[in-house]
Amino acid sequence: MRRILFAALTVVAAAPAHAAGVAVSMDEVRTVTFPKSVATIYVGNPTIADINMIDSRHAFILGKAFGYTNMVALDKNGDQVSNIPITVKAQNSVVTLNKGAAQFTMACTSARCEWAPTQGDEKTHFTNNTSEITTHQNSAKTSAASGAAGGGPGDSN
């Protein structure tokens, strides 16, 4: 009986890690190894996850949005090599506050919550927050561009 149980555990341990699917957080990547060379990759919903091939047997899965999809890998003959379920989870807890008909969304960690404008949020709140985010991103791009041009901190120009 022990030998059968040990053999069964060995077979389970030897199964590929992606057989049960891949879970990845938004804005993070995971590496997947295919059992043989892959020529073509299809993603069920490319708004949820993106795939970048490293070589013919390895790929990065990028979590783009919360949700569930799958990835199908085909060899050069068009035969299916893998069909891998992909679950993309949020990095933070998402809290939705409803005040009357208005909705406000926040992303929370154990330390604090911040506004996380999401489609469906109250229009003025959504517009103001996305405008602030865009301004912040543009400021960072401008700062990075001036640093690359030699105008960064420590320059004696």
C-alpha positions as CSV (number, residue, x, y, z in Angstrom):
1,M,0.0,0.0,0.0
2,R,2.8,2.4,0.9
3,R,4.5,1.7,-2.5
4,I,1.3,2.6,-4.4
5,L,0.8,5.8,-2.4
6,F,4.5,6.8,-2.9
7,A,4.2,6.1,-6.7
8,A,1.0,8.2,-6.9
9,L,2.7,11.0,-5.1
10,T,5.7,10.8,-7.4
11,V,3.5,11.0,-10.5
12,V,1.7,14.1,-9.0
13,A,4.9,15.8,-8.1
14,A,6.3,15.2,-11.6
15,A,3.3,16.8,-13.3
16,P,4.0,20.2,-14.9
17,A,3.3,23.2,-12.7
18,H,1.0,24.8,-15.2
19,A,-1.3,21.8,-15.5
20,A,-3.6,23.3,-12.9
21,G,-3.3,26.8,-14.4
22,V,-1.4,30.0,-13.7
23,A,-2.3,32.6,-11.2
24,V,-0.6,36.0,-11.6
25,S,-1.2,39.4,-10.0
26,M,-2.0,42.5,-12.1
27,D,1.1,44.2,-13.5
28,E,3.3,41.2,-12.7
29,V,4.7,38.3,-14.8
30,R,5.1,34.6,-14.4
31,T,7.2,32.3,-16.5
32,V,5.6,29.2,-18.2
33,T,7.6,26.3,-19.5
34,F,5.9,24.2,-22.3
35,P,6.5,20.4,-22.5
36,K,7.8,20.8,-26.1
37,S,8.5,23.6,-28.7
38,V,5.7,26.0,-29.4
39,A,5.1,27.9,-32.7
40,T,1.9,29.8,-32.0
41,I,0.2,31.2,-28.9
42,Y,-3.4,32.3,-28.5
43,V,-4.8,34.2,-25.5
44,G,-8.6,33.9,-24.8
45,N,-8.9,37.5,-23.6
46,P,-5.9,39.7,-24.3
47,T,-7.3,42.5,-22.1
48,I,-6.8,40.2,-19.1
49,A,-3.4,38.7,-19.9
50,D,-0.6,39.1,-22.4
51,I,1.9,36.5,-23.5
52,N,5.5,37.2,-24.6
53,M,7.6,34.3,-25.9
54,I,11.1,34.1,-24.5
55,D,12.1,31.1,-26.7
56,S,10.2,28.2,-28.2
57,R,9.6,26.5,-24.8
58,H,9.3,29.5,-22.4
59,A,6.9,32.4,-22.2
60,F,6.1,35.3,-19.9
61,I,2.4,35.8,-18.8
62,L,1.7,39.4,-17.9
63,G,-1.4,40.0,-15.7
64,K,-3.2,43.1,-17.2
65,A,-6.6,43.1,-15.7
66,F,-8.6,41.2,-13.0
67,G,-10.3,38.2,-14.5
68,Y,-10.0,34.7,-15.9
69,T,-8.9,33.5,-19.4
70,N,-6.8,30.8,-21.0
71,M,-3.8,30.4,-23.3
72,V,-3.6,27.8,-26.0
73,A,-0.1,26.8,-27.4
74,L,0.3,25.1,-30.7
75,D,3.3,23.4,-32.2
76,K,4.6,23.9,-35.8
77,N,2.1,21.4,-37.1
78,G,-0.9,23.2,-35.4
79,D,-1.3,20.5,-32.8
80,Q,-2.2,21.7,-29.3
81,V,0.7,21.5,-26.9
82,S,-1.0,23.2,-23.9
83,N,-4.3,24.8,-22.9
84,I,-3.5,26.7,-19.7
85,P,-6.1,28.5,-17.5
86,I,-4.9,31.9,-16.4
87,T,-6.3,33.7,-13.4
88,V,-5.3,37.4,-12.9
89,K,-5.9,38.7,-9.4
90,A,-5.8,42.2,-8.0
91,Q,-2.6,43.1,-6.1
92,N,-4.7,45.0,-3.5
93,S,-8.1,44.6,-2.0
94,V,-10.7,46.6,-3.9
95,V,-13.3,48.4,-1.9
96,T,-16.4,49.9,-3.6
97,L,-18.2,52.6,-1.6
98,N,-21.8,53.3,-2.7
99,K,-23.2,56.6,-1.6
100,G,-26.8,56.8,-2.9
101,A,-26.5,56.2,-6.7
102,A,-22.8,57.2,-6.7
103,Q,-20.0,54.7,-6.7
104,F,-16.4,55.3,-5.5
105,T,-13.6,52.7,-5.8
106,M,-10.6,52.4,-3.6
107,A,-7.6,50.0,-3.6
108,C,-6.6,49.0,-0.1
109,T,-3.5,47.4,1.5
110,S,-3.1,46.5,5.1
111,A,-1.8,50.0,5.7
112,R,-4.2,52.3,3.9
113,C,-6.7,52.9,1.1
114,E,-6.3,55.1,-2.0
115,W,-8.8,56.2,-4.6
116,A,-8.6,53.9,-7.6
117,P,-10.9,55.4,-10.3
118,T,-12.8,52.7,-12.1
119,Q,-15.4,52.8,-14.9
120,G,-18.7,53.2,-13.2
121,D,-17.5,55.5,-10.5
122,E,-19.2,58.9,-10.0
123,K,-18.3,61.0,-13.1
124,T,-16.8,64.1,-11.4
125,H,-14.8,62.0,-9.0
126,F,-13.6,59.7,-11.8
127,T,-12.6,62.6,-14.0
128,N,-10.8,64.5,-11.3
129,N,-8.8,61.5,-10.2
130,T,-7.8,60.3,-13.7
131,S,-6.8,63.9,-14.5
132,E,-4.5,63.9,-11.4
133,I,-3.0,60.6,-12.4
134,T,-2.4,61.8,-16.0
135,T,-0.7,64.9,-14.7
136,H,1.5,62.9,-12.3
137,Q,2.5,60.5,-15.1
138,N,3.3,63.3,-17.5
139,S,5.4,65.0,-14.8
140,A,7.3,61.8,-14.3
141,K,7.9,61.4,-18.1
142,T,9.1,65.0,-18.4
143,S,11.5,64.5,-15.4
144,A,12.8,61.3,-16.8
145,A,13.3,62.9,-20.3
146,S,15.2,65.8,-18.8
147,G,17.4,63.5,-16.7
148,A,18.2,61.4,-19.8
149,A,19.2,64.6,-21.6
150,G,21.8,65.4,-18.9
151,G,19.6,67.7,-16.7
152,G,19.3,65.3,-13.8
153,P,20.3,65.8,-10.2
154,G,24.0,66.2,-9.6
155,D,24.7,67.7,-13.1
156,S,26.8,70.9,-12.9
157,N,25.3,72.4,-16.1
